Amino acid sequence: MQRRLCVAVVAVLVALAAPQRAQAGGGPENVFLVVNATSADSLAAANAYAALRGIPPINVLMLPWPGSRDAVAISTFRTDLLRPILQAVDARKLAPQIDCIVYSTDFPWRVDFTEELPRELAGRDKFPSGSLTGMTMLYAAVQASSPAYLDPASNRYWRPVGTDGVPTTTAGFRGWYGWGPHGELIEAGGSRYLLSAVLGVTDGRGNTLPEILRYLRSAAAADGTKPAGTVYFVTNSDVRTTTRSSVFPATVAALEKLGVKAEVVKGTLPSGKRDVAGLMTGAADLDWPGSGCAIVPGAICENLTSFGGIFTPSAGQTPLSVFLRAGAAGSSGTVIEPYALQAKFPHASIQVHYARGASLAEAFYQSVRSPYQLLVVGDPLCRPWASIPVVEAVVAPDARPLEPHAPLTGTVELEPRATVPGGGSVDRFELFVDGVRLAQCGLGERLTVDTTQLADGHHEFRVVAIESSPIESQGRWIMPVAFANAGRTLTLDAEPRRVKPSGTVRVSVSGDGLDGVVIFAMGRVLGRTQEGTASIEVPAELLGRGSVTIRATGRAGGGPANSVNAIPVTVEVTDGG
């Protein structure tokens, strides 16, 4: 890897007016999960992640991708991936609440923009490629066919660092936020982004599906645990290390002030350390198994090297998948030769943002100023050091607790309450019904929902509390309820509840006075009936391996108020039968 001056381009920054004020993010309701419907591994990883994180079904998009899982031309990326994703978010009325686009497995990890390379750069940029996640994060420029994504300061969400090299602030991310040229949050205009990550890469030098499921489970369990390990910064004479090692001592000091152990060590990896809560190193080739180290759940571990995000078997250099295989919650690597430019890799401050309570995705993108070539892999929601609010809600005005599947009629007022570990406070609450944000309120106020405007039958309430710090950490209360205004009922059953991928699930619905029923799971319609009582046969491979929740909605006319939802059922698709 060589040092080279970055080619200067004129930044064409996309300024968009902010929509009506919407608040909060950083949780499952703010993630849009994209699944390759043609891939069994993509289905399985998505099923697991949705279950682990409680991703609402409306936030899942089944997007068939039969093309290359290596590279895609930017025009195809725009028309066949990015545009359908953004259109689905908009069509489902989720745009005000989506902050992060998460790809499951088996999508192309590299985007080739040769065909759109500016004339002044043609022949000078030898590696005109970006990553799946970097180009998604910079969606506004990509959609506008603008070269702004090449700007070495394209990401204004990046937090500026002080004279000691440590950022003075860490900020929660919201997709509707606009960011000014100095990283300032502005109410109108500014540059807008979407965080992005991929759950895993299974091809070539990537990870196996069992490895992906293992590190996703570990990451989900790490939330709020404040791990007692050590964050290691490794130094040596390699340009891969010297590019960013000057700020290591100040970063260690900042972490220790936060109560997080940190240490600078020499070499390429720590030796015999069984408490790796974070790692930043730089070397072409690493022998992780030979280091004798063990990774603490929730850790971000990454290595500055040219080909860390390249998964073709002949690429050479240690791929990011090594850290994920060992149990890291997330890692990153460039998908093409980037040269040793700090702006294209995570700054050491990534570990400070993480220790302050930011999510994994927020920590990455606050520390990478030019993310277009960087592939971020792992669990974007992982937040080991967050102060997570503990939430409850009661029915006002008599403070009556809600029981699961409690029948509700008319207008319902919920009184939300929350406490924050460590003595913090809550700034506001949001009410989601079936994954869609319907109401917001401040501390001491109430959340209101008119149940007559929605379907009878099963629904899910989520009350999300956002703590009052700039990190905006979230906690949530989730309760299944039943609306009972029009007297409609619908029952759903599925047999068998445990099935092999080669098997079939018989799904039955029963309801009176209905024109038809739609049966669906994980963002995919499984079948439609022409009457209220019927059965369909569903191939288990269509559901994907893992736990899959099947749902049904019956209709007796137009609009949600003329509908009824059945209580969902869960089926386990497993090779064990």
N, C-alpha and C positions, 0 to 999 in steps of 0.2 A: 504494500500500500504506500502511495506517495502523497505528499502534500501538493496541492494545486489550488491556485486561486479559483474561486468559484466564478463561473461565467456570469457577468452582470446582465440582468434583464430589467426592462422597465416593468415595474409592478403594476399590474392592472387589478387593483383591489376592488372586489365587488361589494358595493355598499347597498344594503337593503333596509328599507324602513321596518322597524320592529312592529310586530302585530300587537293586538290588544294584550295588555299585560297578563302574563301567565307565570306561575311561580313553581319552583321546586323541581327536583330531578334527582338523578343518582340512584334510582331504585328500579325494580323490575317493571314498573309501569312506564318507565322512561326509556326502556330498551325496545328496539325493533329487531326481532330475531329472524334472520333470513336463512332458509333451509334449501339445500339442493334436493328437490323432490325425486331426482333420478338416482340418488346415492343412498344405499342402506346405511353407510357409516354416518352420513350427514343427518339422516333421520334419527339415528340412535343417539348421536351426540346432542342434538337439539332436544330430543325427548328428555334426556338426563338433565340438561341445563335448565329447561323449562320447569322441571319438577324441583330441582335444587333451589332455584331462585324465585319460583312462583311467577313466572312470566305469564301474563294473561293471554288467553287464546287469540284475542283480537290483535295482539302484538306479534303474531307469528305469520310469516309469509312463506308459503311453499312456492319456490321459484325454480322450475326445472332448468338445470344447466348441463346439457349433454356435451358441451365443448371442452376445450383443453383445461386441465387443472394446473397448468404451468403458467402460461402467459395468454393475454388477450389484447387485441388492438384497442386503442382508446375509443374509437368510434363504436366498437361492439360493446365495450364496457359501459359506455354512456347509454346506448339504446337498449341493450339487453339485460343490464344489471342495475346501474344506478337509476335510470329513469323509471323503470317499473317499481323499484323500491320506494322512491319518493312519491310516485303517483299513488301507490297503495297506502302510504302513510296519510296522504291528503284525503283520499277517498274514504278512509275509515275515520276521518275527523280526529286524527291523533297528532297532527302537526304541532299543536301548542304544547304537547307534553313529551315528545320524543327528543331525547338528547344523544342517543348512542345507537349506531347501526352495528349490529353484531352478526357476523357470518358464522354459520356452523362450519363444517368441514367440506372439502371437495369443491372449492371455487378456485379460480386462477389467482395465484398470489402475486403475479407481476402484470402490470399494465404498460404496454408498449405505446409510447406516443410519438414514434418516428413520423407518422403521417401528418402530425400537427406541429412538428418542431418549427419554431419561428425561423424565417429565412436567414436571419443574421446568425443563428446558431447552427444551421445545417452544416455538417462536416466538422463542427467544433465540439459538439456534444457527442462523444463516442458511445454513450450509454443512455439513450433517451428512454428511460423506463421509470415508472413509479410503482409503489406497492398497492395492493388491494385496499388496505386500511388507510394509508396516507392519502390516496386519491379520493377515497370516500370522505375522509375528514375535510378535505378541501373541495367539497362537492360544488360549491357555488362557482368557483373558477372553472372546474371541469365542465359543468353544465353550460357555461358561457363560452366554451372553447377558448378560454383565455390562458396565456402562459403565466398567469400570476402564481400558479402552484410552483413554478421554478424559483420564485423569489426566495433568497436565503433568509428572509424574515417574513415568510408567508403566513405564519401562524401567530396572530396577535394575542391569542390566549396564553401564549408563552409568558411566564412571569419574569419580568426583569430582575436581574441580580444586583445586589449592592456592591460596594467597593471590595468587600471580602469574598465576593463570588457566591454569596448565599441570598436567595430571594427573600425579600422582607414580607411578602404576602403569599398566601395560598387561597385560591378562590374556587368555590364550587362552580360547576359548568351547567349551563342551560342552553338548549339549542336555539332559543329565541334571543339570547343575549347578543348585543353588538359590541365589538371590541375596537378601540381606537388605536392609533399608530404607536402609542406608548404602553399598550396593554390595558388601557383604562376601559372600564365598563361604561357604556353609554346607552341611554334610553332609546334614542332614535338614530337609525343609520348604523354605520360601523360594519365591520366584517363579521360574517356569521359562519359557523362551522357545525359539524356533527362529529362527536367522538366516534371512533370505530375500532373494532378488534375482531379477530377471528378466533374461534374456540380452539381450533387445531388444524394441523396439516397432516394428512395421512400418507401422501405420496412420497416416494423417494426417501430422503433423509429425515422425513418427518416422524411423527409419533404414531403408534398403533392406537386403535380405538380404546382398548383397555387402559392404556397409559393416559389418554385424554380424559376418560371418565374418572380415573384415579385422581389426577391433579385438579379437576373441576370440583370433585367432592371435597378434597382437602382445602381448596380455596374458600368454598362456601362455608366450611366449618370454622374458618379462621376469623371471620368478621367479629370485630369488637373484642378480640381476645388479648390485645396488647402483648404480643409474644415477647418472651423473656430472652430472646436470642441476641445476636450481635450482627450489625451490618458491617461487612468487610469491604474495604477499598484497597485494591491491589496495585502496586506500583512496580515498574521495571523500566528499562531504557527503550522499549519498543514505542514507536510513534503512536501505536494504538492506545497506549497508556498515557504518554506524555501530552497527547492532545487535550486531555481533560484532568490530569492529575494535580494541577497547580491548586485547585480549590478543594482537594480532599481534606487537608487539615481543618479548614474552616467549616466544612460540611460535617466532619466528625464532631467538632465543638458544638455546632447547631443541634445535632442529633442528641448529644449528651445533655444539653439544656432541656430537651424535650423528655428526658428520662429514658432515652433509647441508647443502648450500648452500641458503640461504633469503634472501629479500629482500622488503621492503615497498616498493611503488611506488604512485604516484598516478595516478588516472584511472579507467577502467573495465576496461581490459585492459593487460597489458604491451605494449610496442611493440618489434617486431623481435627478440624473444627466441626463439632457436632451441633452447633447452634447457629447456623447461617440463616439469619433473618433478613438478609439482603446482601447482594453482591454486585460490585462494579469492577470489571477487569478489562484487560485489553491484550489479546494475543491471538495469533493466527490459529494455533492448535492448542487445545486444552485436554488434559486427561482427568476428567472429573472423577471417574471411579477410582483412579489411582491417588487422588488427593486425600481420601479417607474422611471427607467432609459429609455432613448431613444437612439438609435444608429444612428449616422450620416452616410449617404450613403458613401460607400467605405471603411468602417472600417474593420480591422482584429480584431476579438475577439476570444480568446481561453482560455481554462482551462486545467491545468495539472491534469489529473486524469486517472485512469487505463482504464476505459471502455468508454471513450468519443467517440471512433470511432467504438463501437459495437452497432449494431442496432437491435439485437434480443430483443423482448419485456421484457424478464426476466433478462436482463443484470444488471440492477441497475446502479446507478450513473447518473449524468446529461450528456446526449449525446450532441455532437457538434451541432446537428440540432436546438437546442434551440436558439443559437445565429443567425443562418441563418434565422430562423422564425421571429426573431425580426429585421431583416434588415441588418445584417452584410454581407459584400462582400465575406468573406471567414473565415473558421475556420478549426480546425484540431483535431484529436484524435487518440489514438492508438487502434488497432483492436484486441489486446490481452494484457494480463497483462505484462507491460514493466518494472515494478518496477520504483522507483523514481530516474531515471538516467537522468541527464540534457541532455546528448547527444542525447537522443531519443525524446526530445521535443524542440519546438522553444525556443531559447535563447531570452532574453529581447531585443536583438539587432534587432529582426525582425521589431520592430516599427521604429528603426533608419534607416534601409535599405529602408523601405517603405517611410519614410518621406524624404529621399534623392532622391526619384524619381523612385525607382525600382518598377517593377510590383509585383502583389501579389505573383505569383509563385516564382519570383526571391527572394523576401523578405523571403519567407518560407525556401527555400532551401539554402540560404546563412546563415541561423540561426540554421539549424538542422544538426548536424554532423553525426548522425547515423539514417537515415530516413526510414529504412526498415519496421518499424512497424507503421509509422505515415500516416494516411489517410488525404490528403488535399482536402477539398471540397469548391467549390465556383467558382468565376470567376478569372482564373489565369492571365488574361490580365488587370485587374483593376489597375489603377495607379493614385490615386488622387493627388499626389504631383509631378508628372512628369512635366518637361518643354517641352511641345509638340510643335515641329516645325510646322509652318504654311507654306504649300507648294503650289506651282503652277508650271506649265510647259507650255512653248510656243513652237511653231514649229520654228526651226532655218532654214535659217539664218535671216529671216525677222521678227522674234519675233511675228509671227501670232498666236493669241489665237485659241485653238481648241474648236469647238462647239460639243455638243453631237451628236453622230452618224455621225460625219464628215467623208466623204470618203477619204481614203488615198491610195496612190499607191507607188510602188517602195521602195526605202530606205528613211526612215523618221528619222530626227534628232530632238530630243527634248532638249530644254534648260531648265533645272530645276532651280528653285529658291526657297529660303526658308528664313524665319526669325524665331528666337527663342525668346519666351517671356523672359523678364528679361535680354536681352542683350547677350545671348549665341550665339554660332555659330554652323554651320552645317559642319560635317566632310566629308560626302559623300552622294551619291544618288544611288538608285537601281530602275530599271524598271522591273515591272512584267507585263506579258501579259497573261490574263486569269489565274492568280494565280501562274504562273511559272516565276522565275527570269531569265531574258534574257540578261540584261546588267547592268553594274555598271560604275560609274564615280565619279571623285572628284569634289570639289567645283570649279565652273568656267568652267567645261568641259561639254560635251554633251552625251546624251544617244542615241544610234542608234539601229534601228530595221529594218530588211529587210522584208517588208510585203509580198514579192513574195514567201517567204518560208512558209507562213502560209495560212490558209483557207481564202477564200473570206468571206465577210459578217461581222457579229457582233463580236467584241472583246472588252475586257476591258483593258485599260491602268491603271496601278497604278505606280505612282512615289513616292517612299518612301525616306524621308530624315532622316538621322541619325545624331543626334547632337553629338558634339565632346567631351562630357564628358565621363568618364568611365561608366556612366549609359547607354549611347547610346539610349536615348529615341527617339522614332520614331514619325513622322507625315506623312500624305499621301495625295496625290491628286489623285482622281479617275475619269476617264472619259470613257464613252462608245464611241467606234469608229467603223468605218466600213472599211474593206479592200476591194479594188475593182481593182483587177488585171486581172482576167480571165473572168469577166462578169457573174459570176454565182450568182444566187439569190435563196433564200429559205425563205418562209414565214411560220409562226407558229401561231396557234390560239388554244384557249382552252375555252370550254364552259361547264358548267357555271363558272364564275370567283369566285363565292362564293357557297360553297357546304357543306353539312353535311358529317360527317365521313362515314355514311352509303351509301352515294351517289356515283355517277360515273362522271368522267370528260371525255368529248370527246375531244381528242387532234387531230388536223388536221394539215398536212403539205402540202406545194405545192411548187414544183420546177421543172424546166425542165432539161433534160439531166443528171439525177442522177441515179446511180445504186441502191440507197437505202438511207434510213434516219434512224439515231439512235435518239431516244427521251429519255431524261434522266432528273433527278432532284436529287439534294443532294447526288451525288455520286452513284446513282442507275439507271440502265437502266430500263426504263418503257416499252419500246417496240422498235421493229425494223420493217421497211417497206422494201419491195422489189422494190419499185419504188419511184419516187420523189413526187407523189401526192397520199396521202392516209390518213386514219383516224384510230385511235385506241381508245379503251375504257379503261380508267384507274380507278380502284377502289380508291376512295378518301382515304380509310384507308391505302393504300400503300404509300400515300404522307405524312400522319401524320397530326395532327392538327397544325394550325398556317398558316403563310404565306409561300408558297412554290413556288420557281421559276422553271419553266419548260423550258428546252432548247432542241434544235434540231441541229444535224449536218448531212448534206447530203454529199455523196461521189460520185465522178465521175471517180474513179481510185485510185491508191495507193498513200499514202503520204498526208500530210496536205495540200500541194499546190493544190491538186485535190479535195478539200473539200470546203464546204460553211456552215456557221453558220447562223441560223435564229436569229432575235431579240427575246430575251426571253419574256415569259409572266408569270405573277404571279397569283396564285390561292390562295384563302383564304379558308381553311378547318376549319369550326367552327360549334359548336353545335347549334349556332343560326340560321344556314341555310343561 
